Amino acid sequence: MTVTRRRAQGSRLLRLITLLSEEGPLTTARLAERLDCQQQEIQRDLRLLISEGREVLRTNERPARYFLAHPWKSAEAQQDPVRAVIHHALLRLLHHHSPTPSRLYHETLLELTGQLPKSLQDVALRSLAPPGGETPRILETLAAAWCWGQPVRFTYQAPGGKPKTGDADVVFMEINRNNLDWYVFARRRGEVQVKSFHLSRFVDAVRLAAETSPKISFDPWGELDGAWGIIGGREHCEVTLQFTQEAQPYVAYRRWPGQVAGEVQGSCYVLRLKAPLNRDQLPVEVLAWIRGWGPRVEVLAPDWVRELWLEEAREVLRHYDS
């Protein structure tokens, strides 16, 4: 299917959902007339909506008429500009996040688009990537395991290690705010601690549908509050950074995750924040952010974090000197 045809189908799906939501029940003949297409295309679109979980209902009369059981159009978002802009922001985040333009992603984007005022809908529809494939099977498996409270048997390829297989219970799923990748929080069978797993490193995953996951206490606010990406939890160290006058306007204007204090001192800006530690007791995500500022930042404390930062700078210098 060409890009033009995909876009046309995506636009037709949105208008079809709108008709089924607002004016249904309608026959396929009437829908085809309203959407200026063939009845076969309407029937194919209806099957697509049903296959992706949309609750499309039909009447018993002949010819049958179709409608949506739970219309998703939000009158509040249509009338409230702030709600509309928030929905638009969610739409754009999901658009940028989608690693491949899958049909299910596209359907979700259409749902969000339908909650926008007409003037924003037209702009949003022009920005949507056409559906080009199916949602990754492992994402579907892990999402179903979490939603339905079932354990999974998975094979995982950790960095620098060999693939390992085990059973686990999924307790949370999260998109990393920095790289926009999916992460899965799960507790392996036989372990006590909930750990995070990068979705792209799953080699395989199968739901154990005959079993039920136990109730596992997991507090996203407590575990991920202050995270710079996906590493949160209650273990952290307090880092003090000094930014140059050049960097000050780009740092002082906002509050950063885990920020304790920030103040102008002379021509510099001093920022204190809690840096979450990974399982090796290192503030890797905050260090990655610090490195991005280059010579415009200095780590003042603690000494061991300052040494990590300096050693990386020395290693870069040694690399280029050689």
C-alpha positions in Angstrom: 0.0 0.0 0.0 1.4 3.4 -1.0 1.9 6.2 1.5 -0.9 8.2 -0.1 -3.4 5.2 0.2 -2.3 4.7 3.8 -3.0 8.3 4.7 -6.4 8.1 2.9 -7.3 5.0 4.9 -6.2 6.6 8.1 -8.3 9.7 7.4 -11.3 7.5 6.5 -10.9 5.5 9.7 -11.1 8.7 11.7 -14.2 9.9 9.9 -15.7 6.4 10.2 -15.2 6.3 14.0 -16.7 9.8 14.2 -19.8 8.7 12.3 -20.2 5.5 14.3 -19.8 7.5 17.5 -22.0 10.5 16.7 -24.6 9.4 14.1 -24.7 5.6 14.4 -26.3 3.1 13.9 -25.7 3.4 10.2 -25.7 0.8 7.4 -22.5 0.1 5.4 -24.2 1.6 2.3 -24.9 4.8 4.2 -21.4 4.9 5.6 -19.9 4.3 2.1 -22.1 7.2 0.8 -21.0 9.5 3.6 -17.3 8.6 3.2 -17.3 8.5 -0.6 -15.9 5.0 -0.9 -17.0 1.4 -1.7 -19.0 -0.7 0.7 -16.2 -3.3 0.6 -13.8 -0.7 2.0 -16.3 0.1 4.8 -16.6 -3.6 5.6 -12.8 -4.0 5.7 -12.5 -1.0 7.9 -15.1 -2.4 10.3 -13.2 -5.7 10.5 -10.0 -3.8 11.2 -11.6 -1.8 14.1 -13.0 -5.0 15.6 -9.7 -6.8 15.3 -8.0 -4.0 17.2 -10.4 -4.2 20.1 -13.0 -1.6 19.2 -16.4 -2.6 20.4 -18.4 -2.2 17.1 -22.0 -3.4 17.5 -24.6 -4.2 14.9 -28.3 -4.2 15.0 -30.4 -7.3 14.1 -32.4 -5.7 11.3 -31.7 -6.1 7.6 -29.6 -4.5 6.4 -27.6 -4.3 9.7 -26.6 -1.0 11.0 -23.4 -0.4 12.9 -22.4 1.8 15.9 -19.7 2.1 18.6 -20.6 0.9 22.1 -18.2 3.4 23.8 -17.6 6.5 21.8 -14.3 8.1 22.6 -15.1 11.7 21.6 -14.6 14.0 24.6 -16.9 17.0 24.7 -14.7 18.5 27.5 -11.6 18.4 25.2 -13.6 19.8 22.3 -14.6 22.9 24.4 -11.7 23.5 26.7 -8.6 24.9 24.9 -6.2 23.8 27.7 -7.6 20.2 27.5 -7.3 20.3 23.7 -3.7 21.4 23.8 -2.8 18.7 26.4 -4.4 16.1 24.1 -2.5 17.5 21.2 0.8 17.3 23.2 0.0 13.6 24.1 -0.7 13.0 20.4 2.7 14.4 19.4 4.6 12.5 22.1 3.1 9.3 21.0 3.8 10.1 17.4 7.5 10.8 18.1 7.7 7.7 20.4 6.4 5.1 18.0 9.5 3.2 16.9 7.7 1.8 13.9 4.3 3.2 12.6 2.3 0.2 13.6 -1.5 0.0 12.9 -2.3 -0.1 16.6 -0.2 3.0 17.3 -2.0 4.7 14.4 -5.4 3.8 15.8 -4.5 5.2 19.2 -3.3 8.4 17.5 -6.6 8.7 15.6 -8.4 8.3 18.9 -6.5 11.2 20.4 -7.0 13.3 17.3 -10.7 12.8 17.5 -10.7 14.6 20.9 -9.3 17.7 19.4 -11.3 20.7 18.1 -11.9 20.6 14.3 -9.2 23.2 13.6 -6.6 21.2 15.4 -7.8 17.9 14.0 -7.0 19.0 10.4 -3.4 19.9 11.4 -2.9 16.7 13.5 -4.1 14.4 10.7 -1.6 15.8 8.3 1.2 15.0 10.8 0.4 11.4 11.4 2.6 8.7 10.0 0.7 6.1 8.0 0.4 2.6 9.6 3.2 0.5 8.2 3.2 -2.7 10.3 2.0 -4.6 13.3 2.7 -3.8 17.0 5.7 -5.8 18.1 4.5 -9.2 19.5 6.6 -8.9 22.7 5.1 -5.6 23.5 1.6 -7.1 23.1 2.5 -10.1 25.2 4.0 -8.0 28.1 1.1 -5.5 28.0 -1.4 -8.3 28.2 0.5 -10.0 31.0 0.4 -6.7 33.0 -3.2 -5.9 32.3 -4.5 -9.4 33.0 -2.3 -10.2 35.9 -0.5 -13.2 34.4 3.2 -14.1 34.7 5.5 -14.4 31.6 8.3 -16.7 30.6 10.9 -14.6 28.8 14.4 -14.7 27.4 16.4 -11.5 28.0 19.7 -10.4 26.5 21.4 -8.2 29.1 24.3 -5.9 27.9 27.5 -7.9 27.6 25.9 -11.1 28.8 24.3 -14.3 27.4 20.5 -14.6 27.0 18.8 -15.9 30.1 15.4 -17.4 30.4 13.1 -17.1 33.5 9.6 -16.4 34.8 8.5 -13.1 36.1 5.5 -11.0 37.1 5.1 -7.6 35.3 4.2 -4.8 37.7 4.6 -1.7 35.6 5.5 -0.4 32.1 7.1 3.0 31.4 8.5 5.1 28.6 11.9 6.5 29.3 11.6 10.3 29.3 15.0 10.6 27.6 15.2 8.0 24.9 11.4 7.3 24.6 12.0 3.6 24.7 9.7 1.1 26.5 10.9 -0.3 29.8 9.2 -3.1 31.8 9.3 -3.4 35.6 9.0 -7.0 36.7 10.0 -9.3 39.5 11.7 -12.6 38.6 10.3 -15.7 40.3 12.5 -16.5 43.3 13.7 -12.9 43.7 12.5 -10.1 46.0 13.4 -6.9 44.1 11.5 -5.5 41.2 13.9 -4.7 38.3 13.7 -2.7 35.1 14.1 -4.4 31.7 14.6 -2.7 28.3 11.9 -3.9 25.9 14.3 -4.1 23.0 16.4 -6.6 24.8 13.7 -9.2 25.2 14.5 -12.0 22.8 11.1 -13.8 23.5 8.2 -13.6 25.9 5.2 -15.9 26.4 2.3 -15.4 28.8 1.6 -18.2 31.3 -2.1 -17.8 30.9 -3.0 -20.7 33.3 -1.3 -18.9 36.2 -2.1 -15.7 38.1 0.5 -13.2 39.3 0.6 -12.5 43.0 -0.1 -9.0 44.3 3.3 -7.2 44.3 3.6 -3.8 46.0 5.1 -1.3 43.5 4.8 2.5 44.0 5.6 4.3 40.7 5.7 7.6 42.5 8.2 6.4 45.2 10.2 4.2 42.8 10.5 6.6 39.8 10.2 10.0 41.5 13.3 12.0 40.7 14.3 9.7 37.9 16.3 11.2 35.0 15.3 8.4 32.8 14.2 5.0 34.2 16.4 4.7 37.3 14.5 5.8 40.4 14.1 4.2 43.7 15.0 5.4 47.1 18.8 5.1 46.8 20.5 8.2 45.7 23.4 10.6 46.3 23.3 14.4 46.5 25.4 16.0 43.8 26.5 19.7 43.7 27.1 21.2 40.3 28.5 24.6 39.3 27.5 25.9 35.9 29.3 28.7 34.1 27.7 32.1 33.3 27.3 30.9 29.7 25.2 27.9 30.8 23.2 29.7 33.6 20.3 30.9 31.4 19.7 27.3 30.2 19.8 25.7 33.7 18.3 28.2 36.1 15.0 28.7 34.3 13.5 25.4 35.4 13.3 22.8 38.2 15.2 19.6 37.5 14.3 16.1 38.7 15.4 15.6 42.3 16.4 19.2 42.6 17.2 20.2 46.2 18.3 23.8 45.6 19.6 26.2 42.9 21.0 29.6 43.3 23.2 32.2 41.5 26.6 32.6 43.1 28.6 35.4 41.5 28.7 34.7 37.8 27.9 31.0 38.2 24.8 28.9 39.0 25.1 26.2 41.7 22.6 23.3 41.5 22.1 20.6 44.2 20.1 17.6 43.3 19.5 14.0 44.3 20.9 11.6 41.7 19.4 8.1 41.7 21.8 5.2 41.8 21.7 2.1 39.7 22.3 -1.4 40.9 26.1 -0.7 40.8 25.6 2.3 43.1 26.4 4.8 40.3 24.4 7.9 39.2 24.8 6.9 35.5 21.8 8.9 34.2 22.7 12.1 35.9 26.4 11.7 34.8 25.2 11.3 31.2 23.4 14.6 31.5 26.4 16.3 33.2 28.7 15.1 30.3 26.4 16.9 27.8 27.3 20.3 29.3 31.1 19.8 28.6 33.3 22.5 30.1 30.3 24.6 31.1 29.8 22.5 34.3 32.0 21.4 37.2 31.1 18.7 39.8 31.8 20.1 43.2 30.6 17.3 45.4 30.7 14.5 46.4 34.3 13.8 45.8 33.8 10.3 44.4 31.3 11.6 41.8 33.7 14.4 41.0 36.5 11.8 40.4 34.2 9.8 38.1 33.5 12.9 36.1 37.2 13.9 36.0 38.4 10.4 35.0 36.0 10.4 32.1 37.3 13.8 31.0 40.9 12.5 31.3 40.0 9.4 29.3 38.6 11.6 26.5 41.8 13.7 26.5 44.0 10.5 26.4 41.9 9.2 23.5 42.4 12.2 21.4 46.0 12.8 22.5 46.9 9.3 21.2 
